[in-house]
């Protein structure tokens, strides 16, 4: 069985792996995200040290990314707030080093593919993956294929109604202020309640932290209802660091049901779910990208 190089590119670390087509990851390695030259050179060096002769390499990375293969900047990071990474070529160094097919996707699109193929959506024809962490992003898979238009979706930048107890908060998105990402991401939580992901987890009743968890869940419930109306996915998978807050998923389901007003197709308890792959969703997402690239 062939081997594949898989790369999960994150804002704080790059995770490398070697996997087979069945989804078994046989080796892993982490590299701190510093500069593109340092990170990509170290990744190539590690793959060579493992004597990897890849059938293909898949990269699932933070973005934004140019994913148009007809573009001269395909496989590059575009405009990002991550220092040093504007215009970074993710694909080129691996193509030159290994002379094999290389695929590039956003990290959230990769996770959507992985959850659809091996995780929470493996018995269903459609899946939306929404990650809620430092930012908010989403990817939609239908019939094994990703949704794409002129570029990859930017689902974190949809507008949602304002919670009546949160009207004084301007939002943290540098582009839109109070879009979904500006209201419900990790930095938006910290801006209102301090370094309080743990506080949100412990919040109960009418405490400030408990109220904050309710506000975040309310916004995410609105978003879930909107995406369900537009796409009707069989599964909506909510991942990312914010969603590790105990009890938050149940709150989101409650508010999604409430926002749906009886028009939500399916039971939110069954449709809105946690990831099935846990910490492997990133590397398996990169594997899904590698497999798709090999067969293209």
HELIX and SHEET records of a PDB file:
HELIX    1   1 UNK A   36  UNK A   49  1                                  14    
HELIX    2   2 UNK A   92  UNK A   98  1                                   7    
HELIX    3   3 UNK A  107  UNK A  118  1                                  12    
HELIX    4   4 UNK A  155  UNK A  157  5                                   3    
HELIX    5   5 UNK A  180  UNK A  184  1                                   5    
HELIX    6   6 UNK A  186  UNK A  193  1                                   8    
HELIX    7   7 UNK A  197  UNK A  202  1                                   6    
HELIX    8   8 UNK A  208  UNK A  231  1                                  24    
HELIX    9   9 UNK A  241  UNK A  244  5                                   4    
HELIX   10  10 UNK A  248  UNK A  260  1                                  13    
HELIX   11  11 UNK A  268  UNK A  271  1                                   4    
HELIX   12  12 UNK A  278  UNK A  280  5                                   3    
HELIX   13  13 UNK A  281  UNK A  295  1                                  15    
SHEET    1   A 5 UNK A  25  UNK A  32  0                                        
SHEET    2   A 5 UNK A  13  UNK A  20 -1                                        
SHEET    3   A 5 UNK A   3  UNK A   9 -1                                        
SHEET    4   A 5 UNK A  56  UNK A  61  1                                        
SHEET    5   A 5 UNK A 101  UNK A 106  1                                        
SHEET    1   B 5 UNK A 145  UNK A 146  0                                        
SHEET    2   B 5 UNK A 136  UNK A 142 -1                                        
SHEET    3   B 5 UNK A 126  UNK A 132 -1                                        
SHEET    4   B 5 UNK A 235  UNK A 239  1                                        
SHEET    5   B 5 UNK A 272  UNK A 274  1                                        
END                                                                             
